[in-house]
Amino acid sequence: MKNYIYDLETYPNLFCGVFNTEGKETVFEISARKNDYEKLLEFYTDKNIKYAIGFNNIKFDAQILHYLVSNKELFIKKQGSELVSLVFLFAQKVISSTYDGGFPPYAEWNFGVKQIDLFLINHYNNKNKMTSLKWIEFSINHPKVQDLPYKFDRPLKSSQFDEVIEYCKNDVNATRKFAEECRDLIKLRISQDKQYPSLRLLNKPDSSVGEQMFLHFMSESMGISIKELREMRTHRAPLPVKDLILPYINFKTSEFQKILDWYNSSMTGGLENSVTFAEIEFVFGEGGIHASWENKIFEADSEYDILDIDVTSFYPNLAIVNNFRPEHLGDAFSRVYKNLFLERKKYPKGSVENLSYKIILNGSYGKFGDEYSFLYDKKVMNQICINGQLLIAMLCERLSFIDSVTIIQANTDGVTIKVKKSKRNEVEDTCKRWEKLTSLELEYAEYKKMVINNVNNYMA
């Protein structure tokens, strides 16, 4: 069995399907001039295809193929000209049913051949990330980016059939190229799906995978059904921020002390403020702390190092060491969350297992503020976000006291500095004191050069 990249095109008088594995193409046509229906049935089986990989195939291409396979007794006797008309009508039904977020006729788990949908696993169905195959072709520098040569709802001349088939081949080649770029993500989803088949993770984005797996572990730990767990939430009115701030957080500079005072006088919800410190603007908001020089180049040399200092699994560890948890999940949440972190540490970075646990741990943060999630408790989200920002600010402040240190950037989980090599020991001692105070762990990386436009656009 092999994996096949594929795509379909449906017109009133032409159906074509192109399947590609390792650069070898197989083409099927149903029309008045040719009827490959029986050949397609022989080819499109789980005995021949391990995974059928496409772009938006769950809601379209796989629907068409399942329709053709499941109606074999009716369709096997039909001429190509009659069958292609039925396929086109069904294709329009599929498009209509999925318009504006609707459901297609067939559920994914009904398909005889397992599907991998690059559109879904990359979360391109999210309205903020919505992406077409044409844009993918452009972004990966595919040599030929073209639109459908003829309107999909108009009958074609027979002389135009081959042009449409060539167009379909080009889309398959582009999808194949994109699938190669997604190979690690595909490998991860296959591994997760095999490990937890009942969760149906194969075509879910990271955020959904993390929530589904966490749901599974919480259900086991609490001894209640997933269905019951899904309904659990903690709803809250706005809270005084001063009640959420860790007691050991403190500042020695007036700039950051003003931020702390502002937090202590605020209620949760829509908090955003900024302060200029060490010649750059530090922005505090619901997305985390951000600060950076703009339009500047930093380079390491014989006298200076560029050091990137990140907190290991910052948000998950912040919750674990401080026992931040949704009220309705109690001790079970803390127990499961910690166990997941310890399990992740057993596997080397870059491994499928390590990445799988990382997705579960990191994906939970956004769900604390999602009223549709069983993790919903905005107190936890605020505890993590507000304290996280203040702790990074504390680290920046303490490092800035060291002679020769320049703060280059600060972000949600770390800080980048330029420092004299002779001062590295002072930097490391300062970081160790911060680690002891917070019970968190820092990790380091060195850069040769940073070219910065702004906080969101830079190369290191």
Salt bridges, closest charged atoms under 4 A:
GLU22 OE1 - LYS2 NZ 3.84
GLU25 OE1 - LYS169 NZ 3.74
GLU29 OE2 - ARG33 NE 2.78
ASP36 OD2 - LYS34 NZ 3.89
GLU82 OE2 - LYS78 NZ 3.13
GLU137 OE2 - LYS134 NZ 3.48
ASP162 OD1 - ARG33 NH2 2.63
GLU166 OE2 - LYS169 NZ 3.21
ASP171 OD1 - LYS134 NZ 2.65
GLU180 OE2 - ARG183 NH1 3.25
ASP193 OD2 - LYS114 NZ 3.24
ASP206 OD1 - ARG189 NH2 2.50
GLU211 OE1 - LYS367 NZ 3.49
GLU220 OE2 - HIS216 NE2 3.44
ASP243 OD1 - LYS242 NZ 3.50
GLU303 OE2 - LYS420 NZ 3.74
ASP305 OD1 - LYS421 NZ 2.54
ASP305 OD2 - ARG424 NH1 2.81
GLU327 OE1 - ARG236 NH2 3.07
ASP331 OD1 - ARG325 NH1 2.39
GLU343 OE2 - LYS346 NZ 2.67
ASP370 OD2 - LYS367 NZ 3.75
ASP377 OD1 - ARG236 NE 2.60
GLU397 OE1 - ARG398 NH1 2.38
GLU426 OE2 - LYS423 NZ 3.16
GLU428 OE2 - ARG424 NH2 3.87
GLU443 OE1 - LYS349 NZ 3.24
GLU446 OE2 - ARG424 NH1 3.38
